[in-house]
């Protein structure tokens, strides 16, 4: 993995008073190509897009994949804003920075999916299409907290993260807690290479606190900026653009039934599909299959 990291172009971009590190394709400055912004989730990093980025570039896109605010090598934001709206605004400002147009597409996994849905709903004229993975669009996931005890059990870690105990437990033994989540969420997948790439983004206590801050802003007493209330509300809406949602059949984080339930909660512009034999981190488990479905949708 060392050679891959050394070869991967990275640029630093200041948006919304925070400096974000972005992995970029070699064609990022070619404005004749449509822009693709790829947003990762937890516990992960921008390196999760390492299989999709070259496929997108070969298909004619220029690609920017930011490390979320607070994830090394991005800066820890001084304002402490980790609500989804803050990262959605980051995505919108990246569109500005890279001079995207209305052909741009948003692709998000896990937290990145929620961020993508919010940014796409807030600024629909910027984005032609949207792809979400592992967290379905619409109210299905939130509704599962109230109606699906199996999903509530899967989501135990969200509630654990509200406790200060998490700040002590998660980093222990070189983030062994993260190893456990990957093993539970993508059963049978050898994540050694993935963990090698993502752990540097979370090892520093300040970065780990930032990552936990996303959950604390969503479910606990984390700072929520009232100035972003209108943008945050857009996350409750369904994007109007054509939207592809992909879900791993063996996802141990978000149950298949939750994704199935989303079918009745979305409009005709949304396609919900399943990838067999993979879990939550489907992008790196079966990259050829996932890439092909995404590229077919973007054609």
C-alpha positions in Angstrom: 0.0 0.0 0.0 3.0 2.3 0.5 3.6 2.6 -3.3 -0.1 3.3 -3.9 -0.1 6.2 -1.4 3.1 7.7 -2.8 1.6 7.7 -6.3 -1.8 9.2 -5.3 -2.1 12.9 -6.1 -3.3 14.9 -3.1 -4.3 18.6 -3.0 -5.2 20.7 0.0 -8.3 22.9 -0.5 -9.6 25.4 2.0 -13.4 25.4 2.2 -15.6 26.8 5.0 -12.6 27.8 7.1 -11.2 24.2 7.1 -8.5 22.7 5.0 -9.5 19.5 3.3 -7.1 17.0 1.7 -8.4 15.6 -1.5 -7.2 12.7 -3.5 -7.5 13.7 -7.1 -7.4 12.2 -10.6 -4.6 13.3 -12.9 -7.2 15.1 -15.0 -8.6 17.1 -12.2 -7.8 20.4 -13.9 -9.3 19.4 -17.3 -12.5 21.5 -17.2 -13.8 19.8 -20.3 -14.5 16.7 -18.2 -17.4 16.5 -15.7 -16.5 16.5 -12.0 -17.1 13.6 -9.7 -16.9 14.2 -6.0 -16.6 11.0 -3.9 -17.3 11.2 -0.1 -16.2 8.5 2.3 -17.8 7.4 5.6 -16.8 5.9 8.9 -14.5 4.2 9.8 -12.8 4.9 6.5 -10.9 7.4 4.5 -10.7 8.8 1.0 -8.6 5.8 0.1 -11.8 3.7 -0.1 -12.3 5.2 -3.6 -8.9 3.9 -4.9 -10.7 1.3 -7.1 -13.4 3.6 -8.4 -11.3 6.7 -9.1 -9.3 5.2 -12.0 -12.5 3.7 -13.4 -14.3 7.1 -13.3 -11.3 8.8 -14.9 -11.2 6.2 -17.7 -14.9 6.8 -18.2 -14.2 10.5 -18.8 -14.6 12.1 -15.3 -12.2 14.1 -13.3 -12.4 13.1 -9.6 -11.9 14.7 -6.2 -12.2 12.5 -3.1 -11.9 14.5 0.1 -10.9 13.2 3.5 -13.9 14.4 5.7 -13.3 17.3 8.0 -11.3 16.2 11.0 -9.9 13.1 9.3 -6.1 13.3 8.8 -4.7 14.7 6.6 -7.7 17.1 6.5 -7.6 19.7 9.3 -9.7 19.4 12.5 -12.2 22.3 12.1 -11.8 25.0 14.7 -15.5 25.6 14.7 -16.3 22.0 15.8 -19.0 21.6 13.2 -19.6 17.9 12.4 -23.3 17.9 11.5 -24.1 16.5 8.1 -24.9 19.9 6.8 -21.3 21.1 7.4 -19.8 18.4 5.2 -22.6 18.9 2.6 -21.5 22.5 2.4 -17.9 21.3 2.0 -19.0 19.2 -1.0 -20.7 22.2 -2.5 -17.7 24.4 -2.0 -15.4 21.7 -3.6 -17.7 21.9 -6.6 -16.9 25.7 -6.7 -13.1 25.1 -6.1 -12.7 22.6 -8.9 -15.0 24.6 -11.2 -17.6 21.9 -11.7 -20.7 22.5 -13.8 -24.1 20.9 -14.0 -22.7 17.7 -15.3 -21.1 17.0 -11.9 -22.0 13.8 -9.9 -21.9 13.0 -6.2 -21.0 9.6 -4.9 -21.1 8.8 -1.2 -20.6 5.8 1.1 -21.9 5.6 4.7 -21.8 9.1 6.1 -20.8 10.2 2.7 -24.1 8.9 1.3 -26.0 11.1 3.8 -23.8 14.0 2.9 -24.3 13.5 -0.8 -28.1 13.3 -0.5 -28.0 16.6 1.5 -25.7 18.4 -0.9 -27.7 17.2 -3.9 -31.0 18.3 -2.4 -29.7 21.7 -1.4 -28.1 22.6 -4.7 -29.8 20.4 -7.4 -28.5 22.5 -10.3 -24.9 21.6 -9.5 -25.3 17.8 -9.7 -26.6 15.7 -12.6 -26.7 12.3 -10.8 -26.2 10.9 -7.3 -24.9 7.5 -6.1 -25.3 6.3 -2.5 -23.9 3.2 -0.9 -24.6 1.5 2.4 -27.0 4.1 3.9 -30.3 4.4 1.9 -31.9 7.6 0.9 -35.0 8.9 2.5 -36.4 8.1 6.0 -35.9 4.3 6.0 -32.8 4.3 8.3 -34.2 6.7 10.8 -37.5 4.8 10.8 -35.7 1.6 11.5 -34.5 3.0 14.9 -38.2 3.1 15.9 -39.5 0.0 14.3 -36.7 -2.5 13.8 -35.0 -3.9 16.9 -32.6 -5.9 14.8 -31.3 -2.7 13.3 -31.2 -1.0 16.6 -29.0 -3.7 17.8 -26.7 -3.3 14.8 -26.5 0.4 15.5 -25.3 0.0 19.1 -22.0 1.6 18.4 -23.7 5.0 17.6 -25.0 5.1 21.2 -21.7 3.9 22.6 -20.0 6.8 20.8 -22.1 9.3 22.9 -20.1 8.2 26.0 -16.7 9.6 26.9 -15.7 6.0 27.4 -15.6 5.7 23.6 -12.6 8.1 23.5 -10.7 5.7 25.6 -11.9 2.4 24.2 -11.8 3.0 20.4 -8.1 3.9 20.2 -6.9 1.0 22.4 -4.5 -1.6 20.8 -4.1 0.4 17.6 -7.8 1.0 17.0 -8.8 -2.7 17.5 -12.3 -1.4 17.8 -12.2 -0.4 14.2 -10.9 -3.8 13.2 -14.0 -5.3 15.0 -16.4 -3.0 13.1 -15.0 -4.0 9.7 -15.1 -7.7 10.6 -18.7 -7.4 11.8 -19.9 -5.1 8.9 -18.2 -7.0 6.1 -18.0 -10.6 7.3 -15.5 -12.7 5.5 -13.6 -9.8 3.9 -9.9 -9.5 4.5 -9.6 -5.9 5.5 -5.9 -5.8 6.4 -5.0 -3.5 3.5 -8.1 -1.3 4.0 -7.2 -0.8 7.7 -3.6 0.0 6.9 -4.8 2.8 4.7 -7.6 4.3 6.9 -6.0 4.1 10.4 -3.6 7.0 9.9 -6.7 9.2 9.5 -7.9 8.3 13.0 -4.9 7.5 15.1 -4.4 11.0 16.5 -6.8 11.6 19.4 -7.9 14.9 17.8 -8.9 13.1 14.6 -10.7 10.3 16.4 -12.6 12.9 18.5 -13.6 14.6 15.2 -14.8 11.3 13.7 -16.9 10.6 16.8 -18.2 14.1 16.6 -20.3 13.2 13.5 -22.3 10.8 15.7 -22.4 13.2 18.7 -23.8 15.9 16.4 -26.4 13.5 15.0 -27.6 11.8 18.2 -26.1 13.4 21.2 -25.0 16.7 22.6 -22.4 17.6 20.0 -22.4 21.1 18.6 -25.0 21.8 16.0 -24.7 25.1 14.2 -28.2 26.8 14.0 -26.9 28.7 11.0 -26.9 25.4 9.0 -30.5 24.4 10.1 -32.0 25.0 6.6 -29.2 23.0 4.9 -29.5 20.3 7.5 -33.2 20.0 6.8 -32.4 19.2 3.2 -31.0 15.9 4.4 -34.6 14.9 5.1 -35.6 15.4 1.5 -35.0 13.0 -1.4 -32.7 14.3 -4.2 -34.6 15.1 -7.4 -31.8 13.8 -9.6 -31.5 10.3 -10.9 -30.1 8.4 -7.9 -28.6 4.9 -7.7 -28.4 3.2 -4.3 -26.3 0.1 -3.8 -26.5 -2.1 -0.7 -24.4 -5.2 0.2 -26.5 -8.3 0.7 -24.5 -9.2 3.8 -24.2 -5.7 5.3 -23.7 -6.1 9.1 -24.1 -2.4 9.8 -27.4 -1.6 8.0 -29.7 -4.6 7.5 -30.9 -5.6 4.1 -34.5 -5.2 5.3 -33.8 -1.5 5.9 -32.7 -1.0 2.3 -35.7 -3.0 1.1 -38.1 -0.8 3.2 -36.7 2.3 1.4 -38.3 1.2 -1.8 -41.7 2.3 -0.7 -40.3 5.6 0.6 -38.6 6.9 -2.6 -39.8 8.2 -5.9 -39.3 6.9 -9.4 -35.9 8.7 -9.9 -34.3 6.3 -7.3 -33.0 2.9 -8.2 -32.3 0.6 -5.3 -30.1 -2.4 -6.0 -28.3 -5.1 -4.1 -24.8 -6.5 -4.6 -24.6 -10.2 -3.6 -21.9 -11.6 -1.4 -20.6 -8.3 0.1 -21.1 -6.3 3.3 -21.0 -2.7 4.3 -17.7 -1.9 2.5 -18.8 -3.2 -0.9 -16.6 -0.7 -2.8 -13.5 -2.6 -1.7 -15.0 -6.1 -1.5 -16.2 -6.4 -5.1 -14.8 -3.3 -6.8 -15.2 -4.6 -10.3 -18.9 -5.4 -9.8 -19.6 -2.1 -7.9 -17.6 0.0 -10.4 -19.5 -1.5 -13.3 -22.9 -0.7 -11.8 -21.9 2.8 -11.0 -20.4 3.5 -14.5 -23.5 2.0 -16.2 -25.7 4.3 -14.2 -23.6 7.4 -15.0 -23.6 6.8 -18.8 
